[in-house]
Amino acid sequence: MTNHKINVALADRSYSVVVGSGVSKELENFLPRTAKRAVIVTQENIPFSINLSLPHTTVLIGNGEQFKSLQTIEVISEQFAKFGLTRSDVVIGLGGGMVTDVAGFAAASWHRGTAVVQIPTTLVGMVDAAIGGKTGVNIAQGKNLIGAFWQPSAVLCDIDALKTLPDRETRCGLGEVAKYHFLTGDDLLALELSARIARCVEIKADIVAADERETGGRAVLNYGHTLAHALERSSDFELAHGEAVAIGMIFAAHLAHSLGRIDDARLAHHYKVIRDSYGLGVVIPRSVDRKVLIDLMRHDKKAINGLTFVLDGANGVEIVGGVEEKYLHQAFDAMELP
């Protein structure tokens, strides 16, 4: 199987994303030359390991969104101090999207910036979370509201790690993979797994290179995420991220349809890709309240001009602000949410 190497072009912050079987064995080739020690940030339930010859220690963080918090950053930082980690050393994030987000933010904060190498072990981590330098933690008012842009030194996507994933974790990743179908129109289903992941990385790398700090075009990577984040919070994270994104993209398609941005055929195409091709759920849980969801969406990070969404349309997927609430209700009605 061929390994794929993608460059995230960000001038002096450029780095490589390597996708393939066994690529985590190349880890030491991607560590900063100045690093004399390393701290691996991971979780107890990660059934995937790495080998390091330089002195290192491992910090375990809790499982679940409740541990994606400032308290966890404090605990990690205390371990950095105890181990004697310096700005010249390296942090390694080994795990899913939550781990890479937390490890990245901890690295960005430690001594105001310490190198981090990400080794995502989930599909969602490989195609989205570990790439692009967005790190952060949650607070009660919303997801990822505290964080930093901190680009990794490298990202190693070892697809051997995917063999250990439970079915639900795989579905979560497929929700993010499906997103890229609508950003480019590519037939990603025609590619084998490694090439499909690499193509998703290429798409994200190009978008990040053009808008590193999400001042414009990068926000299209949040397609489906406005409702998804609201669903996650309103369900107390019983819905996993990728599952919520799949539903969120269907909602965004219905919203775009209500606004006259897409036609019936394009709406049907969303169902074909998300539900029929990837086998993902497309029904909003009946236990959630649409008024609660709307209130949560008003506090989304993109909402600088009223209710703001990433929506499909004649010019492709783009940011649309000032959406009137009546159109949200039309989309909820179409999805049969009481």
Buried (B, 14 or more C-beta within 10 A) or exposed (E): EEBBEBEBEBEEBEBBBBBBBEBBEBBBEBBBEEBEBBBBBBBEEBEBEBEBEEEBBBBBBBBEBEBBBEEBBEBBBEBBEEBEBBEBBBBBBBBBBBBBBBBBBBBBBBEEEBBBBBBBBBBBBBBBBBBBBBBBBBEEEBBBEBBBBBBBBBBBBBBBBBEEBEEEBBBBBBBBBBBBBBBBEBEBEEBEBBBBBBBBBBBBBBBBBEBBEBEEBBBBBBBBBBBBBBBBBBBEBEBBBBBBBBBBBBBBBBBBBBBEBBEEEBBBBBEEBBBEBBEBBBEBBEEBEBEEBBEBBEEBBBBEEEBBBBBBBEEEBBBBEEBEEEBBBBBBEBBEBE
